[in-house]
Amino acid sequence: MEIQWAEVLPPLSVIVTVLLMWWRLDNKIESTSKALDDKIEDTRKALDDKIEDTRRVLDDKIEGVRIASETAHQSIRDDLCDLKVTTATIKTDVEWLKNDRQQ
């Protein structure tokens, strides 16, 4: 039994060509997939860094607002205490003047 190369070569060359093209496409798909995975990972890291920076900035601003609020409340309490002392002093002076006039 002899191989009829004239009949076998055309289908064989097509099969080999298809296999080579499949192998090249598979390699391209793999390299593209790896490149995309790398870009996605880089983007994820960049976003994580930005989120962390934003969190730190917001934490600092929140702490600043908290300190300012505490300072304002303390100032208001001090002013109220001063007003109470002034009011008490005025009441005492008025009472003293009333008593002084009645005598």
Secondary structure by P-SEA (a helix, b strand, c coil): cccaaaaaaaaaaaaaaaaaaaaaaaaaaaaaaaaaaaaaaaaaaaaaaaaaaaaaaaaaaaaaaaaaaaaaaaaaaaaaaaaaaaaaaaaaaaaaaaaaaac
